[in-house]
Amino acid sequence: MPDITPFTIAVPDAALADLRRRLAEARWPPASPAAAWEDGTDAAFLAGLAARWRDGYDWRAAEAQLNAVPGFMARLPGGTVHFQHAKGRGPRPFPLILTHGWPGSFVEAQRILPLLTDPGAHDADPEDAFDLVVPSLPGYGFSPAPAAPGCGPAAIAGLWHALMGALGYTRYGAQGGDWGASVSTWLARLHPGAVAGLHLNFIPGSFMPPPDAAPPTPQEQAFLARRDTWAGHEGAYEHIQATRPQTLAYALGDSPLGLAAWIAEKFRAWTDTAPGGPPLGAVPPDTLLTNISIYWFTGSIGSSMRLYREAAARPLHFAPGERVAPPLGVAVFPAELPMPPRSWVERVFDVARWSEMPRGGHFAALEAPEALAEEIRAFFRPLR
């Protein structure tokens, strides 16, 4: 039987002191001769981020904010999962499981959480309230690492279905981006009777239509070319994490400076940034530090990266004639990683809503929480 117990984040003072010491004693590499960010994380940006993490950032305040949302540990037949569970304020809250990605965490949901659970307090209709379940992926943050190989997105979808059942939800919605999109898609694919609707702000890059599908259209061919170009210029992290995650874990798990550089580069590259504007766009630097801190204090960077290896073993391909039954809603943000056109997605999914968003990138719940919340409300409104 599932065992669900309350969980409170409580990082020891000694861990905070150790972090500050390591940051103070960090050994910096020689400066790059290339322009800022061309060779990787910019040294000036990282110096400022590290200095704030060491001397200005208040982990205890962040910890208190995270603990303000009820947190739990669920011991399920397939593993143990940390999650937040925020009940909706409205006449008929609808259950929704919202899943983060890499290099994010459940921190990604914190800005959008009140907009979904209490819409009446944010100039929206209380009828659109959700009971929100925000789990941490296995091996991410406070969710323990899987004990054995085989815990890829499909297996995680099974855990999520078991979690929702343990909470008493037999019919619910699923939403996600990045790995959250893969897990949510598997959830809809494997449990169509329970998933009332699937909403994504990213289409998994490994998604391939069935082999009997029609040849790609010119628009679809252009997307495939964009995807391949992006992989060649930006995909080194993905390749190493899918092939040798443990080797990388030794370095990133031992050096907070290295961990911050690895994660910050992706936040800078994947957010919607304007020339001359903040390097993280709409993501506050302290929010980034809270996210990085969770990886650091839990020692979970290695187990988080292993998901790339697990997913490569079972990519998101579909059998001839197969379709995903629950309706799909998609929010396309302009600074997102390469996204397929609607026609590509409709080869497998019943696309009920497709929205081109005015601003935002890969971390949409942090960058444009109001816009994403309204899209989620609108998509699920007729499915409740």
Secondary structure, 3 states (H helix, E strand, C coil): CCEEEECCCCCCHHHHHHHHHHHHCCCCCCCCCCCCCCCCCCHHHHHHHHHHHHHHCCHHHHHHHHHCCCEEEEEECCEEEEEEEECCCCCCCEEEEEECCCCCCHHHHCCCHHHHHCHHHHCCCHHHCEEEEEECCCCCCCCCCCCCCCCCHHHHHHHHHHHHHHCCCCCEEEEECCHHHHHHHHHHHHCCCCEEEEEECCCCCCCECCCCCCCCCHHHHHHHHHHHHHHHHHCHHHHHHHHCHHHHHHHHHHCHHHHHHHHHHHHHHHCCCCCCCCCCCCCCHHHHHHHHHHHHHHCCHHHHHHHHHHHHHCCCECCCCCCEEEEEEEEECCECCCCCCHHHHCCCEEEEEEEECCCCECCHHHHCHHHHHHHHHHHHHHHC
